[in-house]
Amino acid sequence: METFDHIVIGGGVLGLSIAYHLVRDSQDSVLVLERNELASAASSKAAGLILQATAKPLNTALAKLTLDTIAALETELDETIGFHAVGSLRIASSPVRSTELQAMERDAAEHGIPSYRLSPEDLCRKAPWLDSSTACHTTFFPSDGYVDPYSFSTAYGRAARKLGVQIRPRTAVTGLIIHSDRVEGVCTASGDVFGGTVIDAAGAWASLISAHAGYLLQMTPTRSHYWITATDPSYGGDFPITLLPDAQAYMRPETGAMLIGVQEATSVTFDARELPDDISTFSATGGEEHWEVIAEAMQDISVYFPAVAKAKFAHYVSGLSGYTPDGLVLLGAVPGPSGFFTAAGCCGNGIALSAGIGSAISALVRGEEPGFDVAAFAPDRFGSVDPFSAEFRERCAAARASKSQSAHQSM
Ligand SMILES: Cc1cc2nc3c(=O)[nH]c(=O)nc-3n(C[C@H](O)[C@H](O)[C@H](O)COP(=O)(O)OP(=O)(O)OC[C@H]3O[C@@H](n4cnc5c(N)ncnc54)[C@H](O)[C@@H]3O)c2cc1C
């Protein structure tokens, strides 16, 4: 009978971060089971932004830890993970966004994260393509940046393996073993495996795993996407991540080109029960022509980036992120049988929050206090809802649409 102290389901950035933190923080044995290849689902699609102070102050400490952890992993593995410390530029063109930006500056200061206003000359030097004439407030956060998401996700895996974690790709979990109201292991095609605790980090499919324990996680797989222009020296330099909440868009450099992400007003959601086992066979465009989304966003973006009208688009990347109605992760014990935990529904922040989430789960499953206040992330905080209902999916889509704004936090 094969037995581990902890079994992690899912080999994306969260499963691998959890495994790394568990083995780093204890002498426990850890097994990761991944149905496909490591980081082959949402984690390899991400734009890789690591923003610390955002419209969700509860996330700040988690993201800050991720930056520290990248440095630690580079030392442990003696390799470069590919973090681009370009900083982030936040631009507000309306009083409401300016107020939010002031709150982010205060939050950053409380966490020891630097931020400062830029002179028009500095702004022009940092982002020569930017027209900031409508801006009423711009702030630069120099310690933010972006990372190659595949390299980073698998770095957690390489470091975890070095410390003794067993990682098995191409091994699907098909059920949970439950005895005396406790989850005691998992079923796979190659046999049952027993674990002291089981952690559901199955991304968009996490609810299908938790259903085996009689509970549906309260999140909805929601489309996230971005476009990458062809290389162009007029805007393809090493500029900061640029967030334009009034235009519901962001940009970052991408090897001589520009990556542009858009949060459309009506986000597309999916029913987890209808997703294929392998996301590489799935199109998240929902049958819609994705060029229409960028065409619609173009007018708002062109206020800040006039050259967008002439930009050639070379790539489109889309994938699924789990969203919750309040835009916060589901993290902690799953209601129902004991010994069963989850980290899912990261609302498009899983790369940025990965170390904070991994560290918190590592503490919780071992009965220790996490270094963060995780009460607001409780998996059952939305009460009794049907996460597959149209009404719930609409609430999650609204959270995605207003991700860069704090207003929906009270929804
Ligand atoms: C287009 C796009 C852009 C994004 N940009 C950013 C960004 O800039 N910054 C940021 O922080 N986040 C970003 N995100 C979000 C981020 O990618 C996710 O939050 C994060 O990758 C979630 O990680 P995960 O490990 O939960 O999920 P995943 O990476 O999806 O991993 C879950 C894994 O579980 C496996 N699995 C499922 N069922 C089973 C089973 N039964 N048995 C075994 N394994 C199973 C799957 O095969 C999968 O590999 C973006 C997402 C998208 C789609």
The ligand as an SDF file (V2000), in Angstrom:
LIG
                    3D

 53 58  0  0  0  0  0  0  0  0999 V2000
   -4.4450   34.0900  -20.5580 C   0  0  0  0  0  0  0  0  0  0  0  0
   -4.1120   34.0850  -19.0830 C   0  0  0  0  0  0  0  0  0  0  0  0
   -3.3210   35.0970  -18.5520 C   0  0  0  0  0  0  0  0  0  0  0  0
   -2.9980   35.0920  -17.1910 C   0  0  0  0  0  0  0  0  0  0  0  0
   -2.1490   36.0410  -16.7000 N   0  0  0  0  0  0  0  0  0  0  0  0
   -1.7610   35.9900  -15.4050 C   0  0  0  0  0  0  0  0  0  0  0  0
   -0.8210   36.9240  -14.8900 C   0  0  0  0  0  0  0  0  0  0  0  0
   -0.3480   37.8000  -15.6110 O   0  0  0  0  0  0  0  0  0  0  0  0
   -0.4690   36.8210  -13.5770 N   0  0  0  0  0  0  0  0  0  0  0  0
   -0.9870   35.8580  -12.7620 C   0  0  0  0  0  0  0  0  0  0  0  0
   -0.6470   35.8300  -11.5780 O   0  0  0  0  0  0  0  0  0  0  0  0
   -1.8770   34.9590  -13.2250 N   0  0  0  0  0  0  0  0  0  0  0  0
   -2.2700   34.9980  -14.5140 C   0  0  0  0  0  0  0  0  0  0  0  0
   -3.1640   34.0920  -14.9890 N   0  0  0  0  0  0  0  0  0  0  0  0
   -3.7690   33.1460  -14.0590 C   0  0  0  0  0  0  0  0  0  0  0  0
   -2.8690   31.9760  -13.7580 C   0  0  0  0  0  0  0  0  0  0  0  0
   -2.4220   31.3960  -14.9700 O   0  0  0  0  0  0  0  0  0  0  0  0
   -3.6540   30.9470  -12.9450 C   0  0  0  0  0  0  0  0  0  0  0  0
   -4.2370   31.5720  -11.8120 O   0  0  0  0  0  0  0  0  0  0  0  0
   -2.7430   29.8240  -12.4420 C   0  0  0  0  0  0  0  0  0  0  0  0
   -1.9860   29.2880  -13.4960 O   0  0  0  0  0  0  0  0  0  0  0  0
   -3.5890   28.7430  -11.7970 C   0  0  0  0  0  0  0  0  0  0  0  0
   -2.7320   27.6950  -11.4570 O   0  0  0  0  0  0  0  0  0  0  0  0
   -3.3190   26.2840  -11.0440 P   0  0  0  0  0  0  0  0  0  0  0  0
   -2.1690   25.4530  -10.6530 O   0  0  0  0  0  0  0  0  0  0  0  0
   -4.4400   26.4880  -10.0940 O   0  0  0  0  0  0  0  0  0  0  0  0
   -4.0480   25.7550  -12.3740 O   0  0  0  0  0  0  0  0  0  0  0  0
   -3.4920   24.9850  -13.6620 P   0  0  0  0  0  0  0  0  0  0  0  0
   -2.2230   25.5420  -14.1520 O   0  0  0  0  0  0  0  0  0  0  0  0
   -4.6220   24.9290  -14.6290 O   0  0  0  0  0  0  0  0  0  0  0  0
   -3.1630   23.5370  -13.0980 O   0  0  0  0  0  0  0  0  0  0  0  0
   -4.1630   22.6380  -12.6990 C   0  0  0  0  0  0  0  0  0  0  0  0
   -3.6840   21.2690  -13.0990 C   0  0  0  0  0  0  0  0  0  0  0  0
   -4.5270   20.2650  -12.5450 O   0  0  0  0  0  0  0  0  0  0  0  0
   -4.5240   19.1810  -13.4340 C   0  0  0  0  0  0  0  0  0  0  0  0
   -5.6620   18.2940  -13.1650 N   0  0  0  0  0  0  0  0  0  0  0  0
   -6.9790   18.5730  -13.3300 C   0  0  0  0  0  0  0  0  0  0  0  0
   -7.7080   17.5170  -13.0060 N   0  0  0  0  0  0  0  0  0  0  0  0
   -6.8550   16.5340  -12.6290 C   0  0  0  0  0  0  0  0  0  0  0  0
   -7.0290   15.1890  -12.2000 C   0  0  0  0  0  0  0  0  0  0  0  0
   -8.2390   14.6290  -12.1060 N   0  0  0  0  0  0  0  0  0  0  0  0
   -5.9330   14.4610  -11.8900 N   0  0  0  0  0  0  0  0  0  0  0  0
   -4.6700   15.0150  -11.9800 C   0  0  0  0  0  0  0  0  0  0  0  0
   -4.4750   16.2910  -12.4070 N   0  0  0  0  0  0  0  0  0  0  0  0
   -5.5420   17.0320  -12.7170 C   0  0  0  0  0  0  0  0  0  0  0  0
   -4.6000   19.8480  -14.7950 C   0  0  0  0  0  0  0  0  0  0  0  0
   -4.1880   18.9740  -15.8400 O   0  0  0  0  0  0  0  0  0  0  0  0
   -3.7070   21.0540  -14.6080 C   0  0  0  0  0  0  0  0  0  0  0  0
   -2.4020   20.8440  -15.0920 O   0  0  0  0  0  0  0  0  0  0  0  0
   -3.5080   34.0660  -16.3450 C   0  0  0  0  0  0  0  0  0  0  0  0
   -4.3170   33.0580  -16.8820 C   0  0  0  0  0  0  0  0  0  0  0  0
   -4.6090   33.0630  -18.2420 C   0  0  0  0  0  0  0  0  0  0  0  0
   -5.4640   31.9510  -18.7820 C   0  0  0  0  0  0  0  0  0  0  0  0
  1  2  1  0
  2  3  1  0
  2 52  2  0
  3  4  2  0
  4  5  1  0
  4 50  1  0
  5  6  2  0
  6  7  1  0
  6 13  1  0
  7  8  2  0
  7  9  1  0
  9 10  1  0
 10 11  2  0
 10 12  1  0
 12 13  2  0
 13 14  1  0
 14 15  1  0
 14 50  1  0
 15 16  1  0
 16 17  1  0
 16 18  1  0
 18 19  1  0
 18 20  1  0
 20 21  1  0
 20 22  1  0
 22 23  1  0
 23 24  1  0
 24 25  2  0
 24 26  1  0
 24 27  1  0
 27 28  1  0
 28 29  2  0
 28 30  1  0
 28 31  1  0
 31 32  1  0
 32 33  1  0
 33 34  1  0
 33 48  1  0
 34 35  1  0
 35 36  1  0
 35 46  1  0
 36 37  1  0
 36 45  1  0
 37 38  2  0
 38 39  1  0
 39 40  1  0
 39 45  2  0
 40 41  1  0
 40 42  2  0
 42 43  1  0
 43 44  2  0
 44 45  1  0
 46 47  1  0
 46 48  1  0
 48 49  1  0
 50 51  2  0
 51 52  1  0
 52 53  1  0
M  END
$$$$
